[in-house]
Amino acid sequence: MSMVSFVADMVREDRDHDNWIDTLTEASTRLDVLQTAVTELRHLCESEDVHSEQVLEVLASHGV
């Protein structure tokens, strides 16, 4: 394996690693948003007088 090929493989591996880190970070952020929305919806649904508009407002406020 030539040095150029070795370096190219390392750069590609670093880029793949960075892409995985970015993907995992984005997924973690989305999961946090969804967990917050679910918690708010759970609290909302615990009340006896919940309306679909309220549910939609919670979902919209979190971009879900």
Secondary structure as GFF3:
##gff-version 3
##sequence-region A 1 64
A	DSSP	alpha_helix	3	46	.	.	.	ID=ss1
A	DSSP	alpha_helix	52	61	.	.	.	ID=ss2
###
